[in-house]
Amino acid sequence: MNLVKRLGVCFFVGILALGCGDSGFVKARGRVIKGGEPFLADDGEGMRIVFVPLDTSGTKYDTYAAAYDPADGSFFVMGKQDKGLPPGMYRVSIELMKKKEDLLNGKLMGAKSPLTLEVTKNSKDLVIDLDQANFDTLLAAGAAKAAKRSGGKKK
């Protein structure tokens, strides 16, 4: 009987330890807006959203991809092994993809992106506001560049 109690206590402590292991991570979710409204990608387009930590004092760091839903402009970040991402400040990189081509020509990737967000353990609804990045201007420049590459011909 004593052995059964010990095993029961060990099992209980083990379950508690598993539950506390990832408590520092946040399964962030939010929405992408433009003009105060949800940004809905056109048919055939998709959006790649990546959170890059601003504090990269170490030589190695992780980036966190978000899943974007073009039906309602929402996104969520599950993180590595579905644990979420650590709280902190992030630069948000965005690509608007169509036929494997970024319609923004990389202008919102990495250090070029002016979009930043703070993720806290209390973050409930993160908002990526494309107007803060002059999205329409970047999109028009990307379209002009694509037209120039194709010689003005429509495919």
C-alpha beads as a LAMMPS data file, in Angstrom:
LAMMPS data file: protein, C-alpha beads

155 atoms
154 bonds

1 atom types
1 bond types

-500.0 500.0 xlo xhi
-500.0 500.0 ylo yhi
-500.0 500.0 zlo zhi

Masses

1 110.0

Atoms # bond

1 1 1 0.000 0.000 0.000
2 1 1 2.855 2.362 0.804
3 1 1 4.299 1.807 -2.683
4 1 1 0.950 2.653 -4.302
5 1 1 0.771 5.940 -2.364
6 1 1 4.327 6.845 -3.382
7 1 1 3.595 6.118 -7.034
8 1 1 0.398 8.167 -6.804
9 1 1 2.278 11.139 -5.336
10 1 1 5.000 10.860 -7.999
11 1 1 2.367 10.729 -10.731
12 1 1 0.585 13.804 -9.325
13 1 1 3.830 15.807 -9.028
14 1 1 4.752 14.784 -12.579
15 1 1 1.419 16.019 -13.938
16 1 1 1.854 19.337 -12.125
17 1 1 5.347 19.746 -13.539
18 1 1 4.073 19.154 -17.083
19 1 1 1.365 21.770 -16.650
20 1 1 3.805 24.433 -15.475
21 1 1 6.510 23.861 -18.087
22 1 1 5.302 26.269 -20.798
23 1 1 3.541 28.860 -18.677
24 1 1 5.881 31.599 -19.946
25 1 1 4.684 31.279 -23.536
26 1 1 1.712 33.000 -25.197
27 1 1 -0.481 31.553 -27.936
28 1 1 -0.926 34.935 -29.572
29 1 1 -3.828 35.778 -31.834
30 1 1 -5.095 38.923 -33.451
31 1 1 -6.102 40.531 -36.702
32 1 1 -4.624 42.345 -39.668
33 1 1 -6.349 45.628 -40.496
34 1 1 -6.135 48.277 -43.216
35 1 1 -8.195 51.438 -43.057
36 1 1 -9.571 50.292 -39.705
37 1 1 -11.200 47.223 -41.312
38 1 1 -10.038 43.608 -41.468
39 1 1 -7.599 43.044 -44.337
40 1 1 -8.966 40.286 -46.552
41 1 1 -6.525 38.998 -49.148
42 1 1 -7.891 38.695 -52.678
43 1 1 -8.527 35.306 -54.262
44 1 1 -5.250 33.604 -55.091
45 1 1 -3.346 35.672 -52.536
46 1 1 -1.993 34.649 -49.180
47 1 1 -0.186 36.441 -46.409
48 1 1 2.939 35.254 -44.650
49 1 1 3.353 36.761 -41.203
50 1 1 6.493 36.159 -39.134
51 1 1 7.258 37.463 -35.647
52 1 1 10.977 38.208 -35.138
53 1 1 12.196 39.087 -31.620
54 1 1 13.649 42.588 -31.343
55 1 1 15.937 41.555 -28.476
56 1 1 18.407 39.338 -30.253
57 1 1 21.292 39.934 -27.852
58 1 1 22.273 36.285 -28.222
59 1 1 23.594 34.904 -31.456
60 1 1 20.725 32.431 -31.879
61 1 1 17.017 33.248 -31.818
62 1 1 13.764 31.770 -33.065
63 1 1 11.223 33.329 -35.390
64 1 1 7.525 32.533 -35.123
65 1 1 5.223 32.124 -38.116
66 1 1 1.574 33.083 -37.845
67 1 1 -1.315 31.386 -39.626
68 1 1 -3.398 34.005 -41.487
69 1 1 -7.082 33.470 -42.293
70 1 1 -8.007 35.474 -45.425
71 1 1 -11.707 34.973 -44.723
72 1 1 -11.726 37.305 -41.714
73 1 1 -8.216 38.821 -41.497
74 1 1 -7.362 37.011 -38.277
75 1 1 -4.112 35.255 -37.378
76 1 1 -2.691 33.086 -34.641
77 1 1 0.813 32.070 -33.605
78 1 1 1.145 28.569 -32.214
79 1 1 4.942 28.735 -31.952
80 1 1 7.441 25.935 -31.735
81 1 1 5.867 22.627 -30.730
82 1 1 2.522 24.429 -30.244
83 1 1 3.843 26.198 -27.119
84 1 1 3.260 29.741 -28.369
85 1 1 5.917 32.436 -28.297
86 1 1 7.729 34.078 -25.399
87 1 1 6.503 37.502 -24.246
88 1 1 8.511 40.406 -25.655
89 1 1 8.806 42.953 -28.446
90 1 1 8.629 41.651 -32.000
91 1 1 9.171 43.031 -35.475
92 1 1 6.418 41.733 -37.743
93 1 1 7.495 40.700 -41.245
94 1 1 4.819 40.428 -43.913
95 1 1 4.725 39.057 -47.439
96 1 1 1.601 39.279 -49.601
97 1 1 1.998 36.246 -51.837
98 1 1 0.463 35.533 -55.222
99 1 1 1.794 32.750 -57.442
100 1 1 4.901 32.395 -55.232
101 1 1 5.761 36.100 -55.619
102 1 1 5.730 38.729 -52.871
103 1 1 3.557 41.567 -54.185
104 1 1 5.351 43.896 -51.740
105 1 1 8.812 43.000 -53.107
106 1 1 10.220 42.256 -49.659
107 1 1 9.612 45.813 -48.408
108 1 1 8.005 44.521 -45.185
109 1 1 10.529 41.768 -44.502
110 1 1 12.995 41.699 -41.635
111 1 1 14.564 45.006 -40.610
112 1 1 12.715 46.802 -43.446
113 1 1 9.382 46.316 -41.692
114 1 1 8.266 49.238 -39.505
115 1 1 5.649 47.010 -37.853
116 1 1 6.323 46.086 -34.228
117 1 1 4.152 44.513 -31.548
118 1 1 4.544 43.760 -27.884
119 1 1 3.363 40.326 -26.834
120 1 1 2.511 39.948 -23.142
121 1 1 1.009 37.079 -21.199
122 1 1 -2.223 39.132 -21.200
123 1 1 -2.258 39.724 -24.974
124 1 1 -5.747 38.869 -26.219
125 1 1 -6.125 40.684 -29.557
126 1 1 -2.953 41.839 -31.306
127 1 1 -3.524 44.273 -34.162
128 1 1 -1.252 44.535 -37.195
129 1 1 -2.183 47.851 -38.838
130 1 1 -0.981 47.843 -42.449
131 1 1 -1.553 51.609 -42.696
132 1 1 1.462 52.077 -40.385
133 1 1 3.611 50.556 -43.127
134 1 1 2.281 52.612 -46.093
135 1 1 0.844 49.374 -47.428
136 1 1 -1.015 50.882 -50.402
137 1 1 2.120 52.691 -51.599
138 1 1 4.216 49.529 -51.284
139 1 1 1.591 47.464 -53.083
140 1 1 1.375 49.987 -55.950
141 1 1 5.174 50.046 -56.261
142 1 1 5.209 46.248 -56.333
143 1 1 2.569 46.175 -59.071
144 1 1 4.510 48.713 -61.132
145 1 1 7.686 46.676 -60.767
146 1 1 5.886 43.477 -61.791
147 1 1 4.381 45.211 -64.840
148 1 1 7.810 46.481 -65.851
149 1 1 9.287 42.971 -65.545
150 1 1 6.560 41.476 -67.718
151 1 1 6.796 44.283 -70.259
152 1 1 3.323 45.533 -69.367
153 1 1 1.728 42.321 -70.632
154 1 1 -1.053 40.721 -68.650
155 1 1 -0.928 36.987 -68.160

Bonds

1 1 1 2
2 1 2 3
3 1 3 4
4 1 4 5
5 1 5 6
6 1 6 7
7 1 7 8
8 1 8 9
9 1 9 10
10 1 10 11
11 1 11 12
12 1 12 13
13 1 13 14
14 1 14 15
15 1 15 16
16 1 16 17
17 1 17 18
18 1 18 19
19 1 19 20
20 1 20 21
21 1 21 22
22 1 22 23
23 1 23 24
24 1 24 25
25 1 25 26
26 1 26 27
27 1 27 28
28 1 28 29
29 1 29 30
30 1 30 31
31 1 31 32
32 1 32 33
33 1 33 34
34 1 34 35
35 1 35 36
36 1 36 37
37 1 37 38
38 1 38 39
39 1 39 40
40 1 40 41
41 1 41 42
42 1 42 43
43 1 43 44
44 1 44 45
45 1 45 46
46 1 46 47
47 1 47 48
48 1 48 49
49 1 49 50
50 1 50 51
51 1 51 52
52 1 52 53
53 1 53 54
54 1 54 55
55 1 55 56
56 1 56 57
57 1 57 58
58 1 58 59
59 1 59 60
60 1 60 61
61 1 61 62
62 1 62 63
63 1 63 64
64 1 64 65
65 1 65 66
66 1 66 67
67 1 67 68
68 1 68 69
69 1 69 70
70 1 70 71
71 1 71 72
72 1 72 73
73 1 73 74
74 1 74 75
75 1 75 76
76 1 76 77
77 1 77 78
78 1 78 79
79 1 79 80
80 1 80 81
81 1 81 82
82 1 82 83
83 1 83 84
84 1 84 85
85 1 85 86
86 1 86 87
87 1 87 88
88 1 88 89
89 1 89 90
90 1 90 91
91 1 91 92
92 1 92 93
93 1 93 94
94 1 94 95
95 1 95 96
96 1 96 97
97 1 97 98
98 1 98 99
99 1 99 100
100 1 100 101
101 1 101 102
102 1 102 103
103 1 103 104
104 1 104 105
105 1 105 106
106 1 106 107
107 1 107 108
108 1 108 109
109 1 109 110
110 1 110 111
111 1 111 112
112 1 112 113
113 1 113 114
114 1 114 115
115 1 115 116
116 1 116 117
117 1 117 118
118 1 118 119
119 1 119 120
120 1 120 121
121 1 121 122
122 1 122 123
123 1 123 124
124 1 124 125
125 1 125 126
126 1 126 127
127 1 127 128
128 1 128 129
129 1 129 130
130 1 130 131
131 1 131 132
132 1 132 133
133 1 133 134
134 1 134 135
135 1 135 136
136 1 136 137
137 1 137 138
138 1 138 139
139 1 139 140
140 1 140 141
141 1 141 142
142 1 142 143
143 1 143 144
144 1 144 145
145 1 145 146
146 1 146 147
147 1 147 148
148 1 148 149
149 1 149 150
150 1 150 151
151 1 151 152
152 1 152 153
153 1 153 154
154 1 154 155
